[in-house]
Amino acid sequence: STTMGRSKPNGSGNAAAEDFLASLDEVAAQIVGSSGSGAIVEDAAPLLRRWRDHPNVVVLVYPSPAALKAALVRLSCFLEDKSHNGTILAAVPRGQVGGALAYTGHNFRAADAARFFSLAQAGGHQLSGAESSLQAALLEHRLLSHVKGGGWQGGQGVGVLAVSRGFDREEARETLLHEAMHGLFYISRDFEARCWEFWKVELGEDERAIWKGFLEGLGYDATNEELSVNEFQAYMATERKLFANPSNMKKSQQRKGRNSAAPSLHQPVLLQMQVRFGSFIAPHVPQPLPSCTGCACVFASS
């Protein structure tokens, strides 16, 4: 894993790792625009890229939001959803909105995917075609491997992000920036530890409760403290509109595909927490900082 410098890729699959390197701007260019007018293929294999600045962060690019949803919703519900955390849904829910069903971006450790696939196998849960394609892509690039005797294991110090075509330019850049911060949390033990330090030492119990209430409004399982810390750092590092103006709350949530029920009452507190976190964490974020053209971390120039 990496600390403050560039990481070296863990596994490269059948071709040299260099063949898969891309900047966040290059990935953004791939996901801007229409997802196409042809037939929707939900089990389409994702395009895999490694983030050039931090190659242990892998980005999966799906051809459409439908393909992204088909491949990642059950996994994200298993990892993050306040109603389904720790359980494998029998099928991808249809006709529901909010939570993981509305995510425009997903993120997970390779080890998280291994845990999901192992439990699915042990519990007799059949994978969808899209989930099988995800599993095959992770296996091909050595981010996932079989365990002797059954089950799966994931590459250590590897973070996986997943997005799809169908964004406008601003949304593409903002989504990638947010997801990239999750990637850094997964690959850098030092950065992760500093985030935990701020959470436990610098925030008061009432402030942590406010943040958890915010997450619950977005459909996250706020009882999962690691998830709370990870989402805290990603939002605090990248969100420029949500905490600054109460009128932006609902509009921003809808634009990001999140549940719009998050409370706006505590926005001044959230904004103040963001300022404090930026001052604390800026020296500890792995370099170079994530950025897309016209879109950078809140504390990048502070």
C-alpha positions in Angstrom: 0.0 0.0 0.0 1.0 3.6 -0.3 1.6 6.3 2.3 2.4 9.8 0.9 3.9 9.0 -2.4 2.8 7.3 -5.6 1.9 3.7 -5.2 3.2 0.7 -7.2 0.4 -1.4 -8.8 -0.5 -4.7 -7.1 -1.0 -7.1 -10.0 -1.4 -6.2 -13.7 -3.3 -9.1 -15.3 -2.3 -10.3 -18.8 -0.8 -7.1 -20.0 1.7 -4.6 -18.6 0.2 -2.3 -16.0 1.3 0.7 -18.0 -1.3 -0.3 -20.7 -4.1 0.5 -18.3 -2.9 3.8 -16.8 -5.1 6.9 -17.1 -5.5 10.3 -15.4 -8.8 11.3 -13.8 -9.2 13.7 -16.7 -8.9 10.9 -19.2 -11.4 8.8 -17.4 -13.8 11.8 -17.2 -13.6 12.2 -20.9 -14.7 8.6 -21.3 -17.8 9.0 -19.2 -19.0 12.4 -20.4 -22.0 12.3 -22.8 -24.7 9.9 -23.8 -24.5 6.2 -23.0 -25.6 5.4 -26.5 -28.9 4.8 -28.2 -28.4 1.1 -28.8 -29.8 -1.8 -26.8 -28.8 -1.7 -23.1 -26.5 -4.6 -22.2 -26.6 -4.8 -18.5 -24.0 -7.5 -18.2 -21.4 -5.7 -20.3 -17.8 -6.0 -19.1 -16.4 -2.9 -17.7 -13.4 -1.0 -19.1 -10.6 -1.1 -16.5 -8.2 1.7 -15.9 -5.6 2.3 -13.2 -5.3 5.9 -11.9 -2.0 7.1 -13.2 -1.0 9.0 -10.1 -2.0 6.2 -7.7 -2.0 2.9 -9.7 -3.4 0.8 -6.8 -6.7 2.7 -7.3 -8.6 1.0 -10.2 -11.4 2.6 -12.1 -14.1 0.5 -13.8 -16.0 2.3 -16.5 -19.4 0.9 -17.5 -21.1 1.7 -20.8 -24.4 2.9 -19.1 -25.9 3.7 -15.8 -28.0 0.5 -16.2 -24.9 -1.6 -16.5 -23.3 0.1 -13.5 -26.4 -0.5 -11.4 -26.7 -4.2 -12.5 -23.1 -4.9 -11.5 -22.7 -2.9 -8.3 -26.0 -2.4 -6.5 -26.1 -5.6 -4.6 -22.4 -5.2 -3.6 -22.9 -1.6 -2.5 -26.1 -2.5 -0.5 -24.1 -5.3 1.2 -21.4 -2.8 2.1 -23.2 0.4 2.8 -27.0 0.4 2.8 -28.8 1.2 6.1 -31.4 -1.4 5.4 -29.4 -4.2 3.8 -25.8 -3.8 5.2 -24.2 -7.3 5.6 -26.9 -9.1 3.7 -27.0 -10.3 0.1 -30.2 -9.3 -1.6 -32.0 -12.0 -3.5 -32.1 -9.7 -6.5 -31.5 -6.1 -7.6 -34.6 -4.2 -6.3 -36.7 -2.7 -9.0 -39.1 0.3 -8.7 -37.2 1.7 -5.7 -35.2 5.0 -5.5 -32.5 6.3 -3.2 -29.5 4.7 -1.5 -27.3 2.5 -3.5 -29.9 2.2 -6.3 -29.2 5.8 -7.2 -25.4 6.0 -6.9 -23.7 7.5 -9.8 -20.4 6.2 -8.5 -19.4 3.2 -6.4 -16.3 2.3 -4.4 -14.9 -0.7 -2.5 -11.8 -2.5 -1.5 -10.9 -5.5 -3.5 -11.1 -7.4 -0.2 -14.7 -6.2 0.1 -15.6 -7.7 -3.2 -14.0 -10.9 -2.2 -16.1 -11.1 0.9 -19.2 -10.4 -1.0 -18.5 -13.1 -3.6 -17.4 -15.6 -0.9 -20.6 -15.2 1.0 -22.7 -15.3 -2.1 -21.0 -18.6 -3.0 -21.4 -20.1 0.5 -25.0 -19.0 0.7 -26.0 -20.3 -2.7 -26.8 -16.9 -4.1 -26.6 -16.9 -7.9 -24.6 -14.0 -9.4 -26.3 -12.0 -12.2 -24.6 -11.8 -15.5 -23.3 -8.3 -14.6 -21.9 -9.4 -11.3 -20.2 -12.4 -13.0 -18.6 -9.9 -15.5 -17.4 -7.8 -12.6 -16.0 -10.9 -10.9 -14.2 -11.9 -14.1 -12.7 -8.4 -14.7 -11.3 -8.4 -11.1 -10.0 -11.9 -11.6 -8.4 -11.1 -15.0 -6.5 -8.2 -13.5 -5.4 -10.1 -10.4 -7.4 -8.0 -8.1 -9.3 -11.1 -7.0 -8.2 -14.7 -6.7 -9.6 -18.1 -5.7 -9.0 -19.4 -2.2 -8.0 -23.1 -2.0 -11.0 -25.0 -0.6 -13.5 -22.4 -1.8 -14.1 -18.7 -1.6 -12.2 -15.6 -2.8 -9.6 -13.2 -1.6 -8.9 -9.6 -2.7 -5.6 -7.9 -3.4 -4.3 -6.0 -0.4 -4.1 -2.2 -0.5 -6.3 -2.0 -3.7 -9.2 0.4 -4.0 -11.8 0.0 -6.8 -14.0 2.8 -8.2 -16.9 2.3 -10.6 -18.6 4.8 -12.8 -20.4 4.8 -16.1 -21.0 6.8 -19.3 -23.9 9.3 -19.3 -22.5 12.2 -17.2 -22.4 15.8 -18.1 -18.9 17.3 -17.8 -19.3 18.8 -14.3 -20.9 15.8 -12.9 -18.2 13.5 -14.3 -15.5 15.5 -12.7 -17.2 15.9 -9.3 -18.1 12.2 -9.1 -14.6 11.1 -10.0 -13.0 13.5 -7.5 -15.3 12.2 -4.7 -14.7 8.6 -5.6 -10.9 9.2 -5.9 -10.8 10.3 -2.2 -12.3 6.9 -1.3 -9.6 5.3 -3.4 -6.9 7.1 -1.4 -8.6 6.0 1.9 -8.3 2.4 0.8 -4.7 2.4 -0.4 -3.0 4.7 2.2 -2.8 3.4 5.8 -1.4 6.8 6.9 -4.2 8.8 5.3 -6.8 6.4 6.7 -5.3 6.7 10.2 -5.3 10.5 10.0 -8.9 10.5 9.1 -9.7 8.3 12.0 -7.7 10.6 14.3 -9.7 13.6 13.3 -12.9 11.7 13.7 -12.1 10.4 17.2 -10.1 13.3 18.6 -11.0 16.5 16.8 -14.8 15.9 16.5 -17.1 16.0 19.5 -19.7 13.4 20.1 -22.5 15.8 19.0 -20.6 16.5 15.8 -20.2 12.8 15.0 -23.9 12.4 15.7 -24.8 15.2 13.3 -22.7 13.6 10.6 -24.2 10.2 11.1 -27.7 11.8 10.8 -26.6 13.3 7.6 -25.5 10.0 6.2 -28.7 8.2 7.3 -30.6 10.8 5.3 -28.6 9.7 2.3 -29.4 6.0 2.9 -26.1 4.9 4.3 -25.6 2.6 7.3 -24.3 5.1 9.8 -23.8 2.4 12.4 -20.8 1.3 10.4 -18.2 3.6 11.8 -15.6 2.9 9.1 -18.1 3.8 6.5 -19.0 7.0 8.4 -15.3 8.0 8.5 -14.7 7.2 4.9 -17.7 9.1 3.7 -16.9 12.0 6.0 -13.4 12.5 4.5 -14.7 12.2 0.9 -17.5 14.7 1.3 -15.5 17.1 3.4 -12.6 17.0 0.9 -14.7 17.6 -2.2 -18.1 19.1 -1.6 -18.2 22.8 -2.5 -22.0 23.4 -2.7 -23.8 21.1 -0.3 -22.6 22.7 3.0 -22.3 26.3 1.9 -26.0 27.2 1.1 -29.1 25.5 2.4 -30.8 26.0 -1.0 -28.2 23.8 -2.6 -29.1 20.7 -0.4 -31.9 19.2 -2.3 -30.6 20.2 -5.8 -27.2 18.8 -5.1 -28.5 15.5 -3.7 -30.7 15.0 -6.8 -27.8 15.9 -9.1 -25.6 13.3 -7.4 -28.3 10.7 -7.5 -28.5 10.5 -3.8 -31.6 10.5 -1.5 -32.7 14.1 -1.1 -34.0 13.6 2.4 -30.8 14.6 4.2 -31.4 17.4 6.8 -30.3 21.0 6.1 -30.7 22.1 9.7 -27.0 21.5 10.6 -25.4 22.9 7.4 -23.5 25.6 9.3 -22.0 23.0 11.6 -21.1 20.8 8.6 -19.4 23.7 6.9 -17.4 24.6 10.0 -16.4 20.9 10.3 -15.3 21.0 6.7 -13.0 23.9 7.3 -11.4 22.3 10.3 -11.0 19.0 8.5 -9.3 20.6 5.5 -6.7 22.4 7.7 -6.0 19.1 9.6 -5.9 16.7 6.7 -4.2 18.7 3.9 -0.6 17.8 4.9 -1.5 14.1 5.0 -3.3 13.4 1.7 -1.2 11.2 -0.6 0.4 13.3 -3.3 -0.4 14.3 -6.0 -3.8 15.4 -4.9 -6.7 14.2 -7.0 -8.0 16.7 -9.5 -9.8 17.1 -12.8 -9.7 20.2 -15.0 -11.6 22.9 -13.1 -12.3 20.5 -10.1 -10.0 20.0 -7.1 -10.1 19.3 -3.4 -11.6 22.0 -1.3 -8.3 22.4 0.6 -6.1 22.2 -2.5 -5.2 25.9 -2.4 -5.4 26.4 1.3 
